[in-house]
Amino acid sequence: MGSPVKRCFGLMRAFAPREAVRYAGCSLLSALSVPLLALLIGQCVNGAAGAGEGEGRFWVSFAALAAVLLGSVLAGHFLRVSDVLLAEALNRSCTPRIIDKLNHMEYAYFDSASAADILECAGRDPAQSLARLYKTLTSCISLTVRIFGLTLLYFRLSAAFGTSLGVLMAAEVVIGIRSNREFNRLYGEELPEERKLAYLGDLFTQKGPVFDLKINQSAGYVKGLRDRLAGSVLKERVRISLKAERWYLLGVCLMTAWTAALLGALIGGRLAGTLELGTFCTLLGSYPLLMQVRSGLSYRLSSMGNDWFFVHALEELLEFQECRASDKNMDAPPQIVFSHVSFRYPGTSRFVLRDVSFTLSHGETLALAGDNGSGKSTVIKLICGLYAPTEGTVTVGGVPAAMLSQEDRTRLFSAVFQDFLTYDETIAENVALGGAQKSCGEREITEALRRSELDGFVRSLPQGLQTPLGHLEEGGVELSGGQRQRLAIARACMSDAWFYLLDEPAAALDPVAESRLYQSFAGIIRGKGAVLVSHRLASAAVADTILVLSGGRIVQRGTHSGLMAEPGLYREMFEKQSSWYGGEETANGI
């Protein structure tokens, strides 16, 4: 237990040192007042019954009792205030630190199964778990102090009673620690199953999955999967809970036997006249409090398993390696250079790219063509620096792409992906995110929506630009796939980036709408660099260079006219698409 306690206290020292010390101090003061109150009450009873050393002694004990009682009330008040300040301090310091860590750590962690458990915990607000765990640990120390103080009182009856009570309380602590370790192991081993269980449950609360489940009549099948998984998870929980309950029952039985002996000794001593009335009242009156404190300590010791795991996950998260940023500043549009790049995703053995080399200068447009799975989107991710190549180098202005600073990435790239993400904020805020590095007014946002041909739809909404997306607010709207992609293009229009990365940006649009959209977008990327990925090859026809990928390798390279003039994969794919669209698949001119 010592090592986890040390880690928890170390994290508190890092995030909220003053608040942690204040809370612990108030908790200990509150704990010390309990045995002192019991002792002083006994002295006051003895004084009132004439068993003390005179009236003066009685009033001294009474004054001390009043002072300790007032101190106990104040300590309780300051403890509650310290609780609020502690939670506020952690929310102010710990949560932003977690967000910064998630933003700056290497993107490859999100592909790691072992890191998935840590990231899952990060999404459950580990700052709250840290606060709960620290308060529970502090409470355990406070309760231990109370038990120790109350145990000393029973030495006034006999050494045997005081010693036996100390042994029983120590046994309670050991049982609680063992239970805590079992539950900690349980939560640690079952988190992947817990994550899958939560995923299956969430399918019934999300609009898209519910639609699919209803259309395919597969809700019963998914429910069965969830029920079987829940059964295995709950079975192990019940086993460990019953094991802990058996130990708890043993402690209750021993405590019951000790209680019977205590009552016999108290009543016998009082009847024999060997036990003072104040001592009798003190020990008899403190017994219910002792049981309450004992029960509280047992509960807290056995209930920390889940929080232990989350705090350990927080500690591991903070140790994740962050992306190293270069000190070099990009003062002018650079070249993007792939040199003999091979790449496989973390945790996999299959190479997605093999020996890929090309150069893209500012002002040039590069199109990537090829069948599904040929590595086109991976090229975009490597340019963005989300991953470092497994072999070879990807440099931007001589700097490894994975080492670009956040500021340089903002200046360099504006990206539009097929799986574009919208946020449950207003349409204006969603578009303005594309120009987060500059001040965006309503005029600029409206112009961006016009270029993406979404302005008419926005004007038709009662709240216009201030219409919220999603269902967090009343009046929120859901966008269709095509509308989402137009919103993505509008966001890109807000950027002054040197390079535009377009990965299937119009996949949800029909060919005519896509052609108009690219013609509108042509003015945006004119004079800038662009990388275009599109499954409709007519969109690639006007690129300065087309790279044709197959199996992760570049199998053809050239212009549209040059590639169409020679047999090969590009001409074969283009001719097939032309037949699908009845000959309408023509170059649409970006």
C-alpha positions in Angstrom: 0.0 0.0 0.0 2.9 2.3 0.7 3.9 2.8 -2.9 0.4 3.7 -4.2 0.0 6.1 -1.2 3.3 7.7 -2.1 2.3 8.1 -5.7 -1.1 9.6 -4.8 0.5 12.1 -2.4 3.1 12.9 -5.0 0.5 13.7 -7.6 -1.3 15.9 -5.1 2.0 17.7 -4.4 2.3 18.4 -8.1 -1.2 19.6 -8.7 -2.6 21.1 -5.5 0.1 21.2 -2.7 -1.4 23.9 -0.5 -4.9 22.7 -0.7 -3.8 19.1 0.0 -1.9 20.1 3.1 -4.8 22.3 4.3 -7.3 19.4 3.8 -5.1 16.9 5.6 -4.5 19.3 8.5 -8.2 19.9 9.0 -8.9 16.2 8.8 -6.3 15.4 11.5 -7.5 18.1 13.8 -11.1 16.8 13.5 -9.8 13.3 14.2 -7.9 14.3 17.4 -10.9 16.0 18.8 -12.9 12.8 19.1 -10.9 10.9 21.8 -10.3 14.2 23.6 -14.0 14.9 23.8 -14.6 11.4 25.1 -12.0 11.7 27.8 -13.1 15.2 28.9 -16.7 14.1 29.1 -15.7 11.3 31.5 -13.7 13.8 33.6 -16.7 16.1 33.7 -19.0 13.3 34.8 -16.6 12.3 37.5 -16.4 15.9 38.7 -20.2 16.3 38.7 -20.6 13.0 40.7 -18.0 14.2 43.3 -15.5 11.6 42.2 -12.9 14.2 41.1 -10.6 16.5 42.9 -13.0 19.2 43.7 -15.2 21.9 42.1 -12.2 23.7 40.6 -11.1 20.6 38.7 -14.6 20.1 37.4 -14.7 23.6 35.9 -11.3 23.2 34.3 -12.4 20.0 32.7 -15.7 21.7 31.6 -13.8 24.7 30.1 -11.4 22.3 28.2 -14.4 20.3 27.0 -16.1 23.5 25.6 -12.8 24.5 23.9 -12.3 21.2 22.3 -16.0 21.0 21.2 -15.7 24.5 19.6 -12.4 23.4 17.9 -14.1 20.3 16.6 -16.9 22.3 15.1 -14.5 24.7 13.5 -12.3 21.9 12.2 -15.3 20.3 10.6 -16.2 23.6 9.0 -12.7 24.2 7.6 -12.6 20.6 6.4 -15.7 21.2 4.3 -14.2 24.4 3.0 -10.9 22.7 2.2 -12.8 20.0 0.4 -14.3 22.6 -2.0 -11.0 24.3 -2.5 -9.2 21.0 -3.1 -11.7 20.0 -5.9 -11.5 23.5 -7.5 -7.7 23.4 -7.4 -7.5 20.0 -9.1 -10.0 21.1 -11.8 -7.9 24.2 -12.4 -4.5 22.4 -12.6 -4.9 18.7 -13.3 -7.6 18.7 -16.0 -5.9 21.2 -18.2 -2.6 19.3 -17.8 -4.3 16.1 -19.0 -5.7 17.9 -22.0 -2.3 19.4 -22.9 -0.8 16.0 -22.5 -3.3 14.4 -24.8 -2.8 17.1 -27.3 1.0 16.9 -27.4 1.7 13.2 -26.9 2.7 11.1 -29.8 -0.3 10.2 -32.0 0.8 6.5 -32.2 -0.4 6.0 -28.6 -3.9 6.1 -30.0 -3.2 3.0 -32.0 -1.8 1.1 -29.0 -4.0 -1.5 -27.3 -2.0 -1.2 -24.1 -2.4 2.6 -24.1 -6.1 2.3 -24.8 -6.8 1.5 -21.2 -4.9 4.6 -20.1 -6.7 6.8 -22.6 -10.0 5.3 -21.5 -9.3 6.4 -18.0 -8.3 9.8 -19.2 -11.7 10.2 -20.7 -13.3 9.5 -17.3 -11.9 12.5 -15.5 -9.1 11.0 -13.5 -8.7 14.3 -11.6 -11.9 13.4 -9.8 -10.6 9.9 -9.0 -7.4 11.5 -7.7 -9.4 13.8 -5.5 -11.6 11.0 -4.2 -8.5 8.8 -3.5 -6.6 11.5 -1.7 -9.6 12.3 0.5 -10.2 8.6 1.1 -6.6 8.1 2.1 -6.7 11.2 4.3 -9.9 9.9 5.8 -8.3 6.5 6.5 -5.4 8.2 8.3 -7.9 10.4 10.2 -10.0 7.3 11.2 -6.9 5.5 12.2 -6.0 8.4 14.5 -9.5 8.3 16.0 -9.4 4.5 16.5 -6.0 4.8 18.1 -7.2 7.5 20.5 -10.3 5.6 21.4 -8.3 2.4 21.9 -6.1 4.2 24.5 -9.3 4.9 26.5 -9.9 1.2 26.9 -6.6 0.7 28.6 -8.2 2.5 31.5 -10.4 -0.6 31.9 -7.5 -3.1 31.5 -4.4 -3.7 29.4 -6.1 -6.8 28.0 -9.0 -4.9 26.6 -6.9 -2.1 25.1 -4.4 -4.6 23.5 -7.1 -6.9 22.1 -9.0 -3.9 20.6 -5.7 -2.7 19.0 -5.2 -6.2 17.5 -8.8 -6.3 16.1 -8.4 -2.9 14.6 -5.1 -3.9 13.0 -6.8 -7.0 11.5 -9.5 -4.8 10.1 -6.8 -2.7 8.3 -5.1 -5.7 6.9 -8.4 -7.2 5.6 -9.3 -3.8 4.0 -5.9 -3.6 2.3 -6.2 -7.1 0.9 -9.7 -6.4 -0.4 -8.4 -3.2 -2.0 -5.7 -5.1 -3.8 -8.1 -7.7 -5.1 -10.5 -5.0 -6.4 -7.5 -3.1 -7.9 -6.4 -6.2 -9.7 -10.0 -6.8 -10.9 -10.5 -3.4 -12.4 -7.0 -3.5 -13.9 -7.6 -6.8 -15.7 -11.1 -6.1 -16.8 -10.8 -2.7 -18.2 -10.7 -3.9 -21.8 -13.9 -5.9 -21.2 -15.4 -2.9 -19.4 -14.6 -0.8 -22.5 -16.2 -3.3 -24.8 -19.2 -3.6 -22.5 -19.6 0.2 -22.5 -19.3 0.3 -26.3 -22.0 -2.3 -26.8 -24.3 -0.4 -24.4 -23.6 2.9 -26.1 -24.8 1.5 -29.4 -28.4 1.6 -28.1 -28.1 5.4 -27.3 -26.6 6.8 -30.5 -28.7 7.7 -33.5 -26.5 6.1 -36.2 -26.1 2.7 -34.6 -29.7 2.6 -33.5 -30.8 3.2 -37.1 -28.5 0.3 -38.3 -29.8 -2.0 -35.5 -33.4 -1.3 -36.4 -33.0 -1.6 -40.1 -31.1 -4.9 -39.8 -33.2 -6.2 -36.9 -29.9 -6.9 -35.1 -30.6 -5.3 -31.7 -31.3 -8.7 -30.1 -28.0 -10.1 -31.3 -26.0 -7.1 -30.0 -27.9 -7.3 -26.7 -26.9 -11.0 -26.5 -23.3 -10.1 -26.9 -23.5 -7.5 -24.2 -25.3 -9.8 -21.8 -22.8 -12.6 -22.2 -19.9 -10.2 -21.7 -21.6 -8.6 -18.7 -22.2 -12.0 -17.2 -18.5 -12.9 -17.2 -17.5 -9.4 -15.9 -20.0 -9.5 -13.1 -19.2 -13.1 -12.1 -15.6 -12.2 -11.3 -16.8 -9.1 -9.4 -19.2 -11.2 -7.3 -16.5 -13.8 -6.6 -14.1 -11.2 -5.2 -16.9 -9.4 -3.3 -18.0 -12.6 -1.6 -14.4 -13.4 -0.7 -14.0 -9.9 0.9 -17.4 -10.4 2.6 -16.2 -13.6 4.3 -13.2 -11.8 5.8 -15.5 -9.0 6.9 -17.8 -11.5 8.6 -14.9 -13.0 10.5 -14.0 -9.5 11.7 -17.6 -8.9 12.8 -17.8 -12.2 14.7 -14.5 -11.4 16.6 -15.7 -7.9 17.3 -19.0 -9.2 18.6 -17.2 -11.5 21.1 -15.0 -8.6 22.2 -18.1 -6.4 22.7 -19.8 -9.1 24.9 -16.7 -9.3 27.0 -16.5 -5.5 27.3 -20.1 -5.2 28.4 -19.6 -7.8 31.0 -16.5 -6.1 32.3 -18.1 -2.6 32.4 -21.2 -3.8 34.2 -19.2 -6.0 36.6 -16.8 -3.2 37.4 -19.6 -0.8 38.1 -21.5 -3.2 40.3 -18.4 -4.0 42.2 -17.6 -0.3 42.7 -14.2 -0.6 41.1 -15.0 1.5 38.0 -15.7 5.2 38.2 -18.9 6.5 36.8 -17.1 8.8 34.4 -14.9 6.0 33.0 -18.0 3.8 32.7 -19.9 6.5 30.7 -16.8 7.3 28.6 -16.2 3.7 27.5 -19.9 2.8 27.1 -20.6 6.0 25.2 -17.5 5.8 23.0 -18.3 2.2 21.9 -21.0 3.2 19.2 -18.6 5.8 17.9 -15.8 3.2 17.8 -18.0 0.9 15.8 -18.9 3.7 13.4 -15.3 4.7 12.9 -14.3 1.0 12.4 -17.1 0.5 9.8 -16.0 3.7 8.0 -12.4 2.6 7.9 -13.3 -0.9 6.6 -15.5 0.6 3.9 -12.9 3.1 2.7 -10.1 0.6 2.6 -12.1 -1.8 0.5 -13.6 0.8 -1.9 -10.4 2.4 -3.2 -9.7 -0.2 -5.9 -11.3 1.6 -8.8 -9.8 5.0 -7.9 -6.4 3.4 -7.4 -6.5 2.2 -10.9 -7.5 5.5 -12.4 -4.8 7.3 -10.5 -2.2 4.8 -11.7 -3.5 5.4 -15.2 -3.1 9.2 -14.7 0.4 8.7 -13.6 1.2 6.5 -16.7 -0.5 9.0 -19.0 1.8 11.8 -17.7 4.8 9.7 -18.5 3.8 9.1 -22.2 6.3 10.5 -24.6 5.5 13.8 -26.2 6.2 14.9 -29.7 9.6 16.6 -30.0 9.3 19.9 -31.7 12.0 21.5 -33.8 13.4 24.9 -32.9 13.4 25.9 -36.6 10.7 28.4 -37.6 9.1 28.2 -41.0 9.4 31.7 -42.4 8.7 30.8 -46.0 6.7 28.1 -47.8 8.9 24.9 -47.7 9.2 21.8 -49.8 7.7 18.5 -48.6 10.0 15.6 -49.3 9.4 11.9 -49.0 12.6 9.9 -49.2 12.3 6.1 -49.5 9.5 6.0 -47.0 8.1 2.7 -45.8 5.5 2.6 -43.0 3.5 0.2 -40.9 1.0 1.2 -38.2 2.1 0.7 -34.6 1.4 -2.8 -33.4 1.1 -4.3 -36.9 3.5 -6.1 -39.2 2.1 -5.2 -42.6 3.7 -2.4 -44.4 1.1 0.1 -45.8 3.7 2.0 -47.8 6.9 0.7 -49.3 9.8 2.8 -50.6 7.7 5.9 -51.5 9.6 9.0 -52.7 8.4 12.3 -54.1 8.8 16.1 -53.7 6.0 18.7 -53.4 6.8 22.4 -53.7 4.7 25.3 -52.8 2.3 26.2 -55.6 2.2 22.6 -56.9 -0.8 20.3 -56.8 -0.2 16.6 -56.2 -2.9 14.0 -56.7 -2.8 10.5 -55.2 -4.7 7.8 -57.0 -5.1 4.1 -56.4 -7.5 1.4 -55.1 -8.7 1.2 -51.6 -6.0 0.4 -49.1 -3.2 1.4 -51.4 -1.8 3.9 -48.8 -3.2 7.3 -50.0 -4.6 8.5 -46.7 -1.5 7.3 -44.9 0.6 9.6 -47.1 -1.6 12.5 -45.8 -1.1 11.4 -42.2 2.7 11.3 -42.6 2.7 14.7 -44.2 0.8 16.1 -41.2 3.4 14.5 -38.9 0.8 12.3 -37.1 3.2 9.4 -37.5 6.9 9.1 -38.1 7.9 6.8 -41.0 9.1 3.3 -40.1 11.8 3.6 -42.7 13.1 6.6 -44.7 12.3 10.3 -44.0 9.4 12.7 -44.4 10.7 16.3 -44.1 9.0 19.7 -44.4 11.5 22.4 -45.1 14.2 20.1 -43.9 12.5 19.4 -40.6 11.1 15.9 -39.9 7.3 16.2 -40.2 6.7 14.5 -36.9 8.8 17.2 -35.2 6.9 20.2 -36.5 5.7 22.6 -33.8 2.0 23.3 -33.3 2.5 26.8 -34.6 4.2 25.5 -37.8 1.5 22.9 -38.4 -1.1 25.7 -38.2 0.8 27.8 -40.7 1.6 24.9 -43.0 -1.5 22.8 -43.3 -5.3 23.0 -43.7 -6.8 19.5 -44.0 -10.2 18.2 -45.1 -10.8 14.5 -44.5 -13.7 12.3 -45.5 -14.5 11.4 -41.9 -14.8 15.1 -41.1 -15.7 15.8 -37.4 -18.3 18.4 -36.5 -18.6 19.8 -33.0 -21.8 20.4 -31.0 -21.4 24.1 -31.3 -22.9 26.7 -33.6 -22.3 26.6 -37.4 -20.3 29.8 -37.1 -18.0 28.3 -34.5 -17.5 25.1 -36.5 -16.5 27.1 -39.6 -14.3 29.6 -37.6 -12.2 26.7 -36.3 -10.5 26.7 -39.7 -9.1 30.2 -39.0 -8.4 29.7 -35.3 -5.1 31.5 -35.7 -6.8 34.7 -36.8 -9.8 36.8 -36.1 -12.8 35.6 -38.0 -15.9 37.8 -38.5 -19.3 37.0 -39.8 -18.4 38.3 -43.3 -15.5 35.9 -43.7 -17.6 33.0 -42.4 -20.5 33.7 -44.8 -18.0 33.9 -47.7 -16.5 30.6 -46.8 -20.0 29.0 -46.7 -20.8 30.6 -50.1 -17.6 29.0 -51.6 -18.7 25.6 -50.3 -22.3 26.1 -51.5 -23.7 25.7 -48.0 -24.8 29.3 -47.6 -28.3 28.8 -48.9 -29.0 26.0 -46.4 -27.7 28.1 -43.5 -29.8 31.0 -44.5 -32.9 28.7 -44.4 -32.3 27.9 -40.7 -34.2 30.1 -38.2 -31.0 30.9 -36.3 -28.7 31.1 -39.3 -25.1 31.0 -38.4 -25.9 30.7 -34.7 -27.7 27.4 -35.3 -26.2 24.7 -33.0 -25.2 21.3 -34.4 -26.1 18.1 -32.5 -28.5 17.8 -29.6 -26.7 19.4 -26.7 -28.9 22.5 -27.2 -32.5 23.0 -28.2 -32.9 23.8 -31.9 -29.8 21.8 -32.8 -29.7 20.3 -36.3 -28.1 17.2 -37.8 -26.2 17.6 -41.1 -26.3 15.1 -43.9 -23.1 13.6 -45.2 -22.8 16.0 -48.1 -23.6 19.0 -45.8 -20.9 17.9 -43.4 -18.3 17.8 -46.2 -19.4 21.2 -47.4 -18.9 22.5 -43.9 -15.4 20.9 -43.9 -14.6 22.8 -47.1 -15.9 26.0 -45.6 -13.7 25.5 -42.6 -10.7 25.0 -44.9 -11.6 28.2 -46.7 -10.9 30.1 -43.5 -7.3 29.1 -43.4 -4.2 30.9 -44.8 -2.2 27.7 -44.8 0.5 27.2 -47.3 -0.6 23.6 -48.1 -4.1 22.1 -48.4 -4.5 18.4 -47.8 -7.8 17.1 -49.3 -8.5 13.4 -48.5 -11.8 12.5 -50.2 -13.3 15.9 -49.3 -16.4 15.4 -51.5 -17.0 11.7 -51.4 -20.6 12.2 -50.2 -21.4 14.5 -53.1 -22.7 13.5 -56.6 -20.2 14.0 -59.5 -21.9 17.3 -60.7 -21.9 18.8 -57.2 -18.3 17.6 -56.7 -17.2 19.3 -59.9 -18.8 22.6 -58.9 -17.2 22.4 -55.5 -13.7 21.8 -56.9 -14.1 24.7 -59.3 -15.1 26.9 -56.4 -12.2 25.6 -54.3 -9.7 26.2 -57.2 -9.4 29.9 -56.3 -8.5 29.0 -52.7 -5.6 26.8 -53.5 -4.3 28.8 -56.4 -0.7 29.7 -55.7 -0.5 27.3 -52.8 0.5 23.7 -52.4 -2.1 21.0 -52.4 -2.4 17.2 -52.0 -5.6 15.7 -53.4 -7.0 12.2 -52.7 -10.2 11.4 -54.5 -11.8 8.2 -55.7 -13.1 10.1 -58.8 -10.1 10.4 -61.0 -11.5 13.3 -63.0 -10.7 15.4 -59.9 -7.0 14.5 -60.2 -6.8 15.3 -63.9 -5.5 18.9 -63.5 -2.9 18.1 -60.9 0.7 19.0 -61.7 1.7 15.4 -60.7 -0.3 12.3 -60.2 1.1 9.4 -58.1 -0.6 6.1 -58.7 -0.3 3.7 -55.7 -0.9 0.0 -55.5 0.0 -2.2 -52.6 1.7 0.7 -50.9 4.1 1.4 -53.8 4.2 4.0 -56.5 3.5 2.1 -59.7 2.9 5.2 -62.0 3.9 8.8 -61.9 3.0 11.7 -64.3 0.3 14.0 -65.6 -3.2 13.0 -66.5 -2.5 13.2 -70.2 0.8 11.3 -69.9 -0.8 8.5 -67.8 -3.7 8.2 -70.2 -1.4 7.8 -73.1 0.2 4.6 -71.7 -1.3 1.3 -70.6 -1.5 1.0 -66.8 -3.6 1.1 -63.7 -4.5 4.8 -64.0 -6.0 4.6 -67.5 -7.7 1.3 -66.6 -9.3 2.9 -63.5 -10.3 6.1 -65.4 -11.9 4.3 -68.2 -13.9 2.1 -65.8 -15.2 5.2 -64.0 -16.1 6.9 -67.3 -18.3 3.9 -68.2 -20.0 4.1 -64.7 -20.9 7.7 -65.2 -21.9 7.3 -68.8 -19.0 9.2 -70.2 -19.6 12.2 -67.9 -16.4 11.6 -66.0 -14.3 14.4 -67.3 -11.7 16.7 -65.9 -13.4 19.3 -63.8 -10.6 21.8 -63.3 -9.6 22.5 -59.8 
